[in-house]
């Protein structure tokens, strides 16, 4: 990432005032944590601003938030049903957090927290635990039927296959997001080296779309997992 962003503004700013974040938390190369906190702080400030300016006739910022959140909620309810409203807040937070995290990598002097496998694995593990918690909360011990398949005679084999499939989900979520975001930033650096302006500018707009899609894919897969946990086992 030093090649992608020779000057990392937040990190260098902290060091300028005598704060070494990696030394404080005892984790070397923890820039992804710094930038994840910057994204969280930005979202908190924006949410407070929007909350304090709620109007019957919304302003620009309120319109943006209502469009994003309302659109995502409609999408979840259309796919899961009314049960989706209960789990929507978690899904919404996942998207709203990942999206700016992805875009931060396109800002000169910033870094994308999701270009680090640790950030993505934390979100993937949380999502894995959350959808299984929802399934157990909804069905109790009967939740095990989701792993047994449609025929009792195949239950032992299906349980093994389903367990492998479910435990592979956090790994899949982690590597998919990490690979795409990191890969895009590497390509951006190469394009900037080979063609500083003409080659890089179009890629910026393309990667903005790609990073938005990656955030939506993570959100959508989480919705699919939750839908499976909420549905009756067949």
N, C-alpha and C positions, 0 to 999 in steps of 0.2 A: 504493500500500500504506500510505501514511501515514494515509489516511482509514480503512482497515480496522483498523489497529493503531497508534493514536496513540503508544503506548509500546511500543517493541520491546526487550524485556527484555535479550536477549543483547547487542545492539548498544550499548544505553545502559549496560549493566554494564561492557562493555569500555572504553567511553569514560570511565566514572567512575574507572577505574584507570589511565587515560592511554594506552590502546591504541586506535589508529584502524586497524582492520583494512584498510579500503580504501586507506589511505595506505601501509601496510606492503607489500601485494601490488601496489600501483600500479594498481589497478582501481577506478574510482569506482562507486558504487552496487553494491557486491559483497556485499550482505547475504545473497543467496541462497547464497553460498559459506560464510558464517559459519554459517547455519542448516543447511546440508548437513553441515558438520563437527560441529555439535551432534548431529545425528541419528546420524552415524557413531560418535561418542563414546558416545552412549547405547546403541547396539547392541553396541559392543565391551564396555562394562561389563556389560550384561545377559548377553552370551554367556559372559563370564568367570565371572559369578556362577552361571549354570546349569551350566557345565562343572565348577565346583568342588563342586557339590552333586548330581551325578548319583547317582541311587539306583535300585535295582531296583523299589521302590515310589515312583514319582515324586511330587514335591510339586506345588504349584499352578503355579509358574513353569515347571517342567520339562514339566508336562502341556500347558501352552499352547504351548510351543515344539514339542513332539513332535506335537501335533495339527496345527499349521500346516505344519511341514516334512513330516511323514508324509503329510498330505493332498495337498500339492502334488506330492510324489514319486509317489504313487499315480496322480495325474492325468496326470503326464508319461509315466510308464511305460505307462499305459493307452492313450495316444494315439500315442506314438512307438515303444513297445516297449522291450526291454531296453537298446537303444542309448541310450535316454533317460537312463539312470542316469549316463552319462558326462558329459552336458551339464547335468544337473539342478542341480549346485552353482551354476553361473552364473545359471541362471534363478531359483533360490531367492533368491540374493543380490539380484537385481534387484527381486523382489517385496518382500522384507523391507526393502529400502532405500526403495523408492518409497512403500510404504504409510504409514510414519510421517512421511515427508516431506509427503505429502498431508494427513495429519491435523494436522500442526503449524499449519496455517493456521486451525484451529478453536480453538486455544488462545490466549486473550487475552494479548497481549504477545509472541506468537511470529509467525512468518511461514512460509509454505510454500515450500521451495526449488523445488518443482515448479511454482510460479506464475511462475517465471522461465524464459524460453525457452532460456537458456544451459544450465541444469541438464539439461533434457530433451533438448536436442540432443546433449550429451555422451554421455548414456546411449544415445540412438538410434544415434549413429555407432558407439559401441562394439559394440552389438548387431549392426549391419550388418557390421562387420568380423569379428566373432566367428563368425557363422553361415556367412559365406563362407570363413573360415579352416577351419572344421570340414568344409565341403564339399570344399575342396581337399585337406585332410588325408585325407579318406575316399576320394576318387575320383581324386586327382591331376589330370592333364590332362583326364581323362574328365569332370570336373566341368562342362566347357563344354557337354556334352550337355544339361544342365539348362536351357540357354538356347536350344536349337535347335529345340524342338518335336518333334512325332511324325513329321513328314514332311520328308525331306531337301530337297525342292523349296522348302519354305517357310522353310528355315533362315535365310536372310539377313534376311527380314522378322521372324521370330520372335526372332532375336538382338537386333534393334533394339528391339522391343517389350518383351522381357524385361529388357533393360538399363535402359530407361526406368522400367519397373515396379519393379525392384530399387532403383534410385537414388532413387525417390520414397518408398520405405519409411521412411528416416530422417526425412524431412520430415513424412510422415503421422504417425509415432509422436510426433514433437516437438509438432506443432500440436494433435493430439488431446488429449494430456495437458495441455498448457499452456492450451488453450482451456477445457477443462472445469474445471480447478482455479481458474484466474483468474476464470472466469465465475461459479463458485459463490461465491467470496469477494466479488465485486462485488454479487451478489444478496443475500448475507448482510448487507453494509453497508447496502444500501438497505432491507432488511427491518428492520434494527435502527433505522434512522432513522425509518421510518414507524410501526413497532410494536415498541418496544424489547424487550418480554418475550414477549407472546403471539404475536407474529409470528416472532420469532427462534428461540425454543426448539424448536418443531417442526422448523424448518429445520436446526437443528444435528444432530438425529438423522437426518434425511433425507440431509444432506450427508456424515455419517459413513459411511453406506452407499454413497453415490455415490463417495466418494473411495476406498473399499475396492474397489469395482467397477473404477474406473479403473486402480488398481494391478494388479488381476487381468487386465484387458484387455491392458495392456502386457506382462505375463508371458505371457499366452496367445498373443499375436501373435509374441513371441519364440520360443515353443515351436513354432508353426506354421512359422516360417521355418527353424528348425533341423530340423524333420521333413522339410521339402522338401529341405534340403541333404543329409540322411542317406539319403533314399530313392534307389533306383535310378532313373535317368532313363528315361523311356518315350518 
